[in-house]
Amino acid sequence: MHSDNGTAFKGAANDLHKVYQMLKSDHAGREQILQFCAENEISWHFIPPRAPHFGGLWEAAVKSAKHHLLREIGNTNISYEDMGTLLAQIEMCLNSRPLVPIPNDPSDLEALTPGHFLVGTNLQAVAECDLTEVPDNRLSHWELTQKRFQRIWSRWYPEYLQQLQSRAAKGCKSPVTIEPGKIVVIKDDNLPPIQWPLGKIMKVHPGKDGVVRVVTLKTASSEAVVRPVARLAVLPVPEKP
C-alpha cells in the first residue's frame, strides 16, 4: 500500500501493524484468520515528504481537483460548513471515476472505481437541478453550494476523460485501437455529477479510408447505440507482461 506522509495514513499503518502483531501471537482466536493475516501482512510504503510528484496518478487527481476548486472559489468568502460540504462532494466525484474495466463477465458494463475500495461498489448520488446558469442572488444557501459543485464537475469531468485517453495510450504496448469488446466512457456534456455512462463496442464502421470514426455500442439501456469515436474515452487495459 502506497501513500503520502499524512498523519492519518501514519496512524493507520501503526494500527494495522498492531493488528498484525496480535493476530500473529498465540492469543488470536480463529486459526483461519490468523493464518491468512500472518501470511498477507500489509506493507505500507510512504513517498518522500514534500514530494507529491512521487504519488503519480492519485496525486494528479488531487492536483486537478484543487486547481478547479481554487478557480471556482477564488477570493470568495465561504463558511467552514460550506467548504466541508463542497470538499465532500468533490471527494465523491474523484472516488466515482472509472479506472479500468472489471473483467468478471464480458457482458457486464462496470468499471473499477476508488469507491469499490471504500464501500465495495459504485458511489451513488441524487441528481440536483442544473444551477450553473442561475444568478447567485436568486439561489438559497444550499443551492449556491450546489452551483459551485456543478461548475467544478463541468470543468473536471472532460479533463479526466482526456487523462483516460493518455493513460490508455501509455498503458498499452501498441497504439490504442477501436475494436469490438472495448469498454468506453461515453462523453456527454449535460451529465449530472458522478454519472459515468459506460458502453461496450459491439461493431465498428470504418470509412472508405479504413479509419474507424463511428461505432455501435451496447449500453445499460440499449443494445445498439451509434456514437462517433470522438465522443468516446477508452478505459485503459494494460497488457500483461
DRENNUNU-996090 format. One line per field, with one value per residue (C-alpha): x, y, z; residue in one letter; residue number from 1; chain. Coordinates in steps of 0.02 Angstrom, whole numbers, plus 50000, padded with zeros to 5 digits. Example, Ala and Ser with C-alpha at 12.3 -4.5 7.8 and 13.67 -1.06 7.14 Angstrom:
% residues 2
c1 <- c(50615,50684)
c2 <- c(49775,49947)
c3 <- c(50390,50357)
type <- c(a,s)
seq <- c(1,2)
mol <- c(A,A)
//
This chain:
% residues 241
c1 <- c(50000,50072,50025,50096,50155,49989,49964,49804,49899,50040,49913,49826,49994,50031,49859,49870,50041,49968,49828,49956,50059,49903,49847,50022,50030,49956,49807,49723,49552,49521,49658,49600,49604,49771,49850,49783,49834,50005,50044,49972,50038,50005,50169,50148,50264,50274,50328,50459,50392,50354,50365,50186,50252,50306,50122,50086,49902,49824,49917,49873,49689,49709,49803,49666,49529,49625,49652,49467,49415,49528,49468,49287,49301,49436,49431,49251,49216,49148,49096,49175,49016,49001,49183,49162,49009,49095,49252,49149,49058,49221,49291,49137,49173,49353,49304,49172,49288,49311,49487,49488,49354,49305,49334,49218,49091,49114,48930,48945,48964,49054,49219,49328,49321,49403,49230,49245,49389,49287,49110,49127,49026,48997,48956,48780,48706,48538,48546,48511,48435,48561,48602,48758,48673,48564,48623,48693,48570,48425,48495,48474,48623,48617,48587,48739,48849,48774,48806,48990,48998,48916,49034,49185,49116,49087,49271,49348,49244,49309,49485,49482,49419,49569,49681,49598,49645,49826,49835,49763,49897,50037,49973,49968,50121,50031,49930,49751,49635,49447,49385,49239,49246,49323,49239,49221,49154,49025,49054,48900,48908,48748,48782,48748,48893,48964,48870,48986,48888,48983,48967,49043,49094,48994,49030,49144,49103,49265,49261,49324,49500,49488,49485,49351,49255,49086,49044,48892,48886,48795,48743,48644,48485,48508,48585,48626,48684,48781,48913,49062,49233,49269,49138,49213,49352,49425,49461,49645,49683,49872,49938,50004,50194)
c2 <- c(50000,50168,50341,50510,50550,50613,50586,50488,50366,50352,50311,50183,50100,50089,50018,49889,49836,49813,49706,49604,49575,49525,49401,49331,49294,49143,49244,49254,49173,49095,48991,49027,49216,49202,49104,49219,49382,49317,49268,49426,49570,49742,49827,50017,50118,50306,50427,50557,50706,50864,50765,50744,50711,50539,50497,50481,50455,50484,50649,50702,50682,50785,50921,50930,50945,51082,51177,51185,51218,51370,51433,51421,51494,51624,51758,51722,51708,51536,51464,51311,51210,51256,51213,51046,51005,51058,50958,50803,50815,50840,50688,50591,50641,50584,50419,50385,50399,50239,50169,50005,49881,49742,49581,49468,49446,49504,49554,49669,49856,49900,49984,49979,50144,50206,50187,49998,50002,50109,50038,49888,49962,50117,50278,50345,50519,50603,50718,50901,51030,51117,51283,51333,51474,51540,51707,51690,51814,51700,51548,51488,51444,51259,51296,51410,51269,51151,51277,51284,51095,51078,51206,51114,50950,51027,51079,50924,50792,50825,50847,50675,50594,50668,50592,50424,50432,50471,50333,50208,50255,50239,50079,49977,49921,49950,50105,50112,50034,50050,49871,49766,49718,49879,49964,50151,50302,50395,50583,50688,50875,50878,50741,50773,50743,50566,50496,50394,50311,50157,50063,49911,49922,49792,49844,49966,50062,50106,50237,50219,50256,50115,50232,50195,50353,50279,50129,50038,50020,49914,50015,49979,50042,49995,49859,49970,50148,50232,50358,50444,50392,50574,50561,50406,50380,50204,50134,50084,49899,49872,49717,49578,49569)
c3 <- c(50000,49947,50013,50062,50238,50307,50493,50460,50350,50477,50613,50502,50467,50654,50694,50556,50620,50796,50724,50629,50786,50883,50752,50738,50925,51014,51077,50905,50909,50740,50662,50485,50509,50597,50456,50319,50404,50455,50276,50197,50303,50228,50189,50187,50077,50103,49969,50022,50121,50020,49857,49790,49614,49679,49702,49517,49473,49643,49671,49493,49535,49694,49598,49467,49599,49692,49530,49486,49666,49676,49507,49560,49735,49703,49838,49888,50074,50114,50281,50361,50338,50154,50123,50210,50104,49943,49981,50023,49856,49761,49851,49794,49613,49624,49704,49571,49421,49318,49318,49222,49166,49286,49186,49288,49150,48969,48965,49117,49093,49253,49290,49443,49539,49700,49778,49761,49886,50007,50002,49886,49741,49637,49729,49703,49720,49688,49537,49575,49457,49345,49429,49335,49237,49379,49456,49632,49707,49660,49748,49925,50034,49986,49801,49793,49859,49730,49591,49638,49643,49472,49395,49463,49393,49221,49216,49292,49201,49022,49088,49168,49008,48918,49051,49021,48838,48875,49006,48883,48758,48887,48969,48809,48713,48548,48498,48560,48432,48419,48407,48468,48651,48715,48864,48842,48935,48830,48833,48870,48901,49004,49131,49315,49436,49461,49312,49200,49058,49000,48838,48754,48572,48476,48298,48208,48049,47956,47818,47642,47704,47832,47982,48113,48157,48207,48317,48380,48570,48695,48847,49005,48921,48738,48631,48482,48513,48373,48428,48346,48410,48454,48593,48673,48800,48802,48975,48987,48999,49017,48932,49042,49046)
type <- c(m,h,s,d,n,g,t,a,f,k,g,a,a,n,d,l,h,k,v,y,q,m,l,k,s,d,h,a,g,r,e,q,i,l,q,f,c,a,e,n,e,i,s,w,h,f,i,p,p,r,a,p,h,f,g,g,l,w,e,a,a,v,k,s,a,k,h,h,l,l,r,e,i,g,n,t,n,i,s,y,e,d,m,g,t,l,l,a,q,i,e,m,c,l,n,s,r,p,l,v,p,i,p,n,d,p,s,d,l,e,a,l,t,p,g,h,f,l,v,g,t,n,l,q,a,v,a,e,c,d,l,t,e,v,p,d,n,r,l,s,h,w,e,l,t,q,k,r,f,q,r,i,w,s,r,w,y,p,e,y,l,q,q,l,q,s,r,a,a,k,g,c,k,s,p,v,t,i,e,p,g,k,i,v,v,i,k,d,d,n,l,p,p,i,q,w,p,l,g,k,i,m,k,v,h,p,g,k,d,g,v,v,r,v,v,t,l,k,t,a,s,s,e,a,v,v,r,p,v,a,r,l,a,v,l,p,v,p,e,k,p)
seq <- c(1,2,3,4,5,6,7,8,9,10,11,12,13,14,15,16,17,18,19,20,21,22,23,24,25,26,27,28,29,30,31,32,33,34,35,36,37,38,39,40,41,42,43,44,45,46,47,48,49,50,51,52,53,54,55,56,57,58,59,60,61,62,63,64,65,66,67,68,69,70,71,72,73,74,75,76,77,78,79,80,81,82,83,84,85,86,87,88,89,90,91,92,93,94,95,96,97,98,99,100,101,102,103,104,105,106,107,108,109,110,111,112,113,114,115,116,117,118,119,120,121,122,123,124,125,126,127,128,129,130,131,132,133,134,135,136,137,138,139,140,141,142,143,144,145,146,147,148,149,150,151,152,153,154,155,156,157,158,159,160,161,162,163,164,165,166,167,168,169,170,171,172,173,174,175,176,177,178,179,180,181,182,183,184,185,186,187,188,189,190,191,192,193,194,195,196,197,198,199,200,201,202,203,204,205,206,207,208,209,210,211,212,213,214,215,216,217,218,219,220,221,222,223,224,225,226,227,228,229,230,231,232,233,234,235,236,237,238,239,240,241)
mol <- c(A,A,A,A,A,A,A,A,A,A,A,A,A,A,A,A,A,A,A,A,A,A,A,A,A,A,A,A,A,A,A,A,A,A,A,A,A,A,A,A,A,A,A,A,A,A,A,A,A,A,A,A,A,A,A,A,A,A,A,A,A,A,A,A,A,A,A,A,A,A,A,A,A,A,A,A,A,A,A,A,A,A,A,A,A,A,A,A,A,A,A,A,A,A,A,A,A,A,A,A,A,A,A,A,A,A,A,A,A,A,A,A,A,A,A,A,A,A,A,A,A,A,A,A,A,A,A,A,A,A,A,A,A,A,A,A,A,A,A,A,A,A,A,A,A,A,A,A,A,A,A,A,A,A,A,A,A,A,A,A,A,A,A,A,A,A,A,A,A,A,A,A,A,A,A,A,A,A,A,A,A,A,A,A,A,A,A,A,A,A,A,A,A,A,A,A,A,A,A,A,A,A,A,A,A,A,A,A,A,A,A,A,A,A,A,A,A,A,A,A,A,A,A,A,A,A,A,A,A,A,A,A,A,A,A,A,A,A,A,A,A)
//
